[in-house]
Each structure stands twice: as C-alpha cells, then as structure tokens.
Amino acid sequence: MGDITNRRTCTRAIVRVKVRMLIEGQEFFGWLRDVSLKGFFMQLDDHLPALGTSYPIEILVDEEVPSSFIRANARIVRSDKKGIGLEFLEIAPDGSQERLMNMVSYNSTDSGKMRFEVRKLSGHQRVRIDIKKNKLGGD
C-alpha cells in the first residue's frame, strides 16, 4: 500500500452541525463532519459540485441561537462518495472568524496546539528578546 501524506496544516475538530451552501441560487444542506481554521469536510447527499468551484456557505454554530452562523466563501478541494472537503477563501467580518476559532478550540483534542494555530493564522506570534545576544526570536 502506498504512502499517503497528510497535507493538513491545522488541527481538525470533530463537529456535527448543519451547513447551508448556495449553488447557483439553490440551497443545499449537509452536515459538517470536521472543521479546522482553514477548512472543513461536509457530508452532502443531494449534489456533489465540481472540484475547484467556490460557493458561499453558512455553518450553524448553535441551533438554539438562529443568528449564530459562520459565514464564508469556500472552495471545493476534495470530493468523494462521503461528501466534499472545502477550503475557506474568505470569512465574513461579522464575528464569523471568532465563532470559527471558538468552535474549533472547544472541540479540539489538543488545546495547546490549537492556541498556537490561532496565533499563527491571526499573525500574532509571541516575540522573545534575548538581551544577552541582542536577537529577536518568535515561537
């Protein structure tokens, strides 16, 4: 059996919530299987769109709170009989980024790694100053 390389750069969290996708004016619904800060996999029975296409999506964070969506544009990067893998292209500036970070952090099995990924993706790395050597370093 061949070596399969995992190209994922972010931790995935297992989450089961509803996703709405708008394809050419028509709504399609599926279920989120897992999510990271860079993308997600959703089970979609009705329609399997073509690889490379991008669509607006909404991920329902909490069914008790109808306005708690993660809104984004995402591109299909993987498709199989179980569903589609999507990469986030743009996340709406309406609090969706914070809701995504909270969803992944809350459901992650490695919170330390998750915090590092959040800092890295948001551009906020801690800077360490080595006074003796007069050098800067990041972590």
GUBA-853820 format. One line per field, with one value per residue (C-alpha): residue in one letter; chain; x, y, z. Coordinates in steps of 0.05 Angstrom, whole numbers, plus 5000, padded with zeros to 4 digits. Layout:
# GUBA-853820
r	a, ... $
c	A, ... $
east	X, ... $
north	Y, ... $
up	Z, ... $
END
This chain:
# GUBA-853820
r	m, g, d, i, t, n, r, r, t, c, t, r, a, i, v, r, v, k, v, r, m, l, i, e, g, q, e, f, f, g, w, l, r, d, v, s, l, k, g, f, f, m, q, l, d, d, h, l, p, a, l, g, t, s, y, p, i, e, i, l, v, d, e, e, v, p, s, s, f, i, r, a, n, a, r, i, v, r, s, d, k, k, g, i, g, l, e, f, l, e, i, a, p, d, g, s, q, e, r, l, m, n, m, v, s, y, n, s, t, d, s, g, k, m, r, f, e, v, r, k, l, s, g, h, q, r, v, r, i, d, i, k, k, n, k, l, g, g, d $
c	A, A, A, A, A, A, A, A, A, A, A, A, A, A, A, A, A, A, A, A, A, A, A, A, A, A, A, A, A, A, A, A, A, A, A, A, A, A, A, A, A, A, A, A, A, A, A, A, A, A, A, A, A, A, A, A, A, A, A, A, A, A, A, A, A, A, A, A, A, A, A, A, A, A, A, A, A, A, A, A, A, A, A, A, A, A, A, A, A, A, A, A, A, A, A, A, A, A, A, A, A, A, A, A, A, A, A, A, A, A, A, A, A, A, A, A, A, A, A, A, A, A, A, A, A, A, A, A, A, A, A, A, A, A, A, A, A, A, A $
east	5000, 5027, 5047, 4992, 5017, 4971, 4976, 4933, 4967, 4915, 4883, 4815, 4759, 4701, 4636, 4567, 4527, 4485, 4517, 4479, 4511, 4485, 4498, 4473, 4417, 4394, 4403, 4435, 4442, 4493, 4527, 4595, 4638, 4702, 4729, 4795, 4815, 4829, 4772, 4722, 4691, 4616, 4571, 4527, 4478, 4439, 4491, 4566, 4592, 4656, 4725, 4755, 4688, 4674, 4608, 4580, 4568, 4537, 4555, 4503, 4542, 4484, 4414, 4387, 4413, 4389, 4438, 4500, 4529, 4598, 4592, 4646, 4664, 4696, 4727, 4718, 4786, 4763, 4703, 4686, 4623, 4621, 4619, 4664, 4725, 4726, 4779, 4759, 4774, 4744, 4709, 4656, 4677, 4613, 4643, 4648, 4724, 4715, 4659, 4702, 4761, 4715, 4683, 4750, 4782, 4723, 4720, 4795, 4830, 4896, 4881, 4955, 4967, 4901, 4921, 4987, 4950, 4902, 4962, 4998, 4939, 4920, 4991, 5001, 5063, 5097, 5166, 5222, 5280, 5348, 5382, 5449, 5453, 5412, 5368, 5294, 5260, 5189, 5153 $
north	5000, 5069, 5123, 5174, 5243, 5285, 5356, 5387, 5445, 5455, 5412, 5385, 5383, 5333, 5373, 5354, 5415, 5436, 5471, 5511, 5520, 5564, 5535, 5575, 5605, 5539, 5520, 5454, 5428, 5380, 5361, 5385, 5325, 5361, 5431, 5468, 5541, 5531, 5487, 5432, 5368, 5363, 5305, 5325, 5276, 5318, 5347, 5339, 5403, 5404, 5409, 5479, 5515, 5563, 5579, 5619, 5575, 5582, 5537, 5537, 5542, 5534, 5512, 5548, 5614, 5624, 5681, 5642, 5627, 5623, 5656, 5647, 5633, 5565, 5526, 5452, 5418, 5345, 5304, 5231, 5189, 5212, 5286, 5346, 5379, 5455, 5507, 5574, 5630, 5688, 5691, 5744, 5802, 5794, 5755, 5691, 5686, 5688, 5637, 5591, 5597, 5582, 5522, 5491, 5507, 5480, 5415, 5404, 5347, 5387, 5457, 5477, 5463, 5497, 5561, 5562, 5554, 5611, 5657, 5635, 5646, 5712, 5738, 5745, 5706, 5719, 5752, 5732, 5780, 5751, 5810, 5776, 5760, 5822, 5778, 5771, 5704, 5680, 5618 $
up	5000, 4982, 5030, 5040, 5060, 5103, 5076, 5130, 5166, 5220, 5274, 5256, 5307, 5301, 5299, 5275, 5256, 5196, 5136, 5083, 5015, 4959, 4890, 4830, 4870, 4900, 4973, 4992, 5063, 5091, 5156, 5180, 5197, 5218, 5216, 5222, 5218, 5144, 5120, 5133, 5107, 5098, 5083, 5025, 4994, 4946, 4899, 4892, 4859, 4816, 4846, 4846, 4848, 4904, 4939, 4997, 5058, 5127, 5185, 5241, 5306, 5354, 5335, 5398, 5370, 5298, 5284, 5305, 5236, 5209, 5141, 5088, 5017, 5008, 4951, 4940, 4944, 4952, 4934, 4947, 4958, 5031, 5016, 5000, 5030, 5027, 5040, 5068, 5019, 5057, 5124, 5135, 5181, 5223, 5280, 5238, 5248, 5324, 5322, 5279, 5327, 5386, 5352, 5334, 5401, 5441, 5402, 5393, 5430, 5433, 5461, 5465, 5391, 5375, 5411, 5372, 5306, 5324, 5339, 5277, 5230, 5260, 5255, 5330, 5348, 5414, 5406, 5453, 5463, 5481, 5514, 5521, 5446, 5425, 5380, 5368, 5362, 5352, 5375 $
END
